[in-house]
């Protein structure tokens, strides 16, 4: 971004009184819990026939420019129902969130299809339970993601090897830090942990918990990774990692 654009952005954001906040991961021991994070939106895709960029957060203000459907626009901030955007022409303006959706460039999905053949029977069973639950609630099924599955397996092994049951790992940090370390892009992210003698029992226990169920039935999630391993206690330790792109 050019210096003049950076200066303009600072002034613009000060005038719009944008506010941001961050949450700290609780490192205390947690049993059978879930966590969720909404990440900063960096780009948006125009889903409406067209989308206007206004000079402020009111549609009655002057229109700086209009984007056609499927245009991708850089986001520099947000306030209430509006994104603050930087156009290719260097204008700073506001676009209504109802006209756009968060955008992340899709990766080649062929490798994810090949991964399904390498899932263990237990992991495949959990994927089936999860997507059948979403189908029952008229939600789109989650796509299996190869890197998320790798991370879910690492997290499960970490829980067993280090005898802890916590969303925060001494080795990997929070699941969100873990995803960032492995260059996984997301708008929304979450994690479920469970320990149960059976996959079916683990799934039922997750669905009976409001926070776990929220992750499984979250309409914003698009991809999942699953890692299941049997511990010496003969219980299955289950990690579900969710992201929304």
Order of alpha helices (4+ residues) and beta strands (2+ residues): alpha-beta-beta-beta-beta-beta-beta-beta-beta-alpha-alpha-beta-alpha-alpha-beta-alpha-alpha-beta-beta
